[in-house]
Amino acid sequence: MNGKLRNMTSIYIMHENKILLLYRQGGRVVNNVWTASAGGHFEENELNNAKACVLRELEEEIGITEKELKNVEMRYVTLRRTNGEIRQNYYFFAELCECINSEFVSNEGVLKWFDISELQTLEMPYTAKYVIEHYLEIAMFSDKVYGGIANGEQVLFIELPEF
């Protein structure tokens, strides 16, 4: 292992029992699958602030700012070793404010609102699929933060308590 890291953020936006997903097209790392509403790589000045990174990506890709959201929370940090690097992902979840028009366009692909019941059938990046599964089964009913390690067969999650 050469020590190369790839740090990324993602945000899932919820609204009325639906979740906004992006069919990402033309991406360098993730392409032609359903991903979070927005996300991307850290800029050098964001390395210690995942929220700043995800909010920048959200505004660049969709034009949404933090004031149009509520309950923006980091809920997962995952690690996956692939292609000679360790990929560290920070997953955020948020709710769209009621007064905001829910029709968005992205410069990264096609955005679509999905009913939560439809998510299991969609093709997603490896770690993201497990995050969504875990979130829908467990995390959406709490305010806990989870760490996840991908082992090639699944992503193993553990609560990250503050102490």
Secondary structure as GFF3:
##gff-version 3
##sequence-region A 1 163
A	DSSP	beta_strand	5	15	.	.	.	ID=ss1
A	DSSP	beta_strand	18	24	.	.	.	ID=ss2
A	DSSP	beta_strand	33	35	.	.	.	ID=ss3
A	DSSP	beta_strand	38	41	.	.	.	ID=ss4
A	DSSP	three_ten_helix	44	46	.	.	.	ID=ss5
A	DSSP	alpha_helix	50	61	.	.	.	ID=ss6
A	DSSP	three_ten_helix	66	68	.	.	.	ID=ss7
A	DSSP	beta_strand	69	82	.	.	.	ID=ss8
A	DSSP	beta_strand	85	96	.	.	.	ID=ss9
A	DSSP	beta_strand	109	115	.	.	.	ID=ss10
A	DSSP	three_ten_helix	116	121	.	.	.	ID=ss11
A	DSSP	alpha_helix	126	137	.	.	.	ID=ss12
A	DSSP	three_ten_helix	139	141	.	.	.	ID=ss13
A	DSSP	beta_strand	146	150	.	.	.	ID=ss14
A	DSSP	beta_strand	155	159	.	.	.	ID=ss15
###
